[in-house]
Amino acid sequence: QVQLVESGGGLVQPGESLRLSCAASASIFRFTAMAWYRQAPGKQRELVASISGGGTLNYADSVNGRFTISRNKAMTTTTLQMNSLKPEDTAVYFCRGLRGNIEYWGQGTQVTVSS
């Protein structure tokens, strides 16, 4: 069974940057769309950014202008560049891949922004 594996989380200070990466456990497994979600304690999971196979981008208002999602041409990996991080960005970040109407999720990676 194909799994998504995230990496790159950690503890940073406000204003700093982090880069999250996500890859399918099977390198030949291609998605039609990929996205990043996050879930803070006591809150619902929310969409952070998404990218389609055609390159269409979508960002949550709270991260627009600070975060950048990208993918490789084969649509097997995605990255999330996070700049100017704020304490309210603290959450577990999840990678999601869509293949047809089937969703695949990673296990999540913790991002903590604190001074």
N, C-alpha and C positions, 0 to 999 in steps of 0.2 A: 504494500500500500504506500502510495506517495505521501510524503510529509513535507511540510514547510519548516525550515529551520531559520530562526532569526538570530542575529548577533549585533553587538555594538552598543547595548545599553550601558548605563552606569550612573555615577553621581557626578554632577557638574554644578558650578556656581551660576547664578543668574548672569545672562549675557554671553555665556559660552556656547559652544557648538558640540553637536554629536552627530554621528552618521550611523544609521541603522541599515542593516543588510538582511535580505531574505532570499533563500534559494530553495528550490525543490530538491528533495532527496534523490530524485532521478533526473539527471541533467537533460534528458531528452523529453521531459514532460513539459509541454508548452501550455500556457494559460491564455485565455482570451482577454482577461482583464486582471489587474492586480491592484491591491489597495492596502493602506495602513489604517488601523483602528486603534483607539486607546480606551482604557477604562481606569478611571481614578477611583479610589476607595469610596464606597457608598454611592457611586454614580453609575449610570448606564454606559455601556460601550457606545462610542461615537466614532463616526467616520472622520479621519484626519485628512487623507488625500487618496486619490485614485487615479489610475492611468489605464486607458484602453489599448487594445492592440493597434488601433489607428493613431494613438498618441494623444487622445483627448484627455486633458487634465481637469481635475476637480479638487478644490481645497475647501476645508472648513474656514469660515470667516476668521476664526480665532488664530489661525496659523498662516493665512494668506500673506505672502510677502516675506515670511520668515522660513518656511519649510519648502523643500523642493523634492518632488518624487520623480524617479527615473526608473528605467528598465533597460535590460539588454534587448538586442534585436530579436533574439530567439524567444523572448517573453518567458524566460525561465527564472529570472532573478529580478528583484526590485530593490531600490535603495531609497532611503528617506534622509535627506540632508536637513538637519535642524539647526538653525542659527538663532541668535538672540533669544536663547531659551529663558523662559520665565518660570517661577515657582508653580504657576497654574498648569504648566505642561507636565508636571509630575504625574505619572500613570504607568500602567503596564501597556506596552505597545504590541499589537498583534498584526501579523501579516496575513492577508487573505488573498487566495487565488481562485479565480473562477474559470471553470472549463465547461462550456455549455451551460447547463443549469446546476452543475455540481460545485459546491464550495469546498475549499480546503483552507484550514487554519493552522497557523503556527502555535507554538506553546506560549509565546509572549516573552518580552524582554522588559525589564524594569528600567525606567528612566526617572531619575530623581534630580530635581533642580532645587538646590538649597545653599544658602550661604552659611 
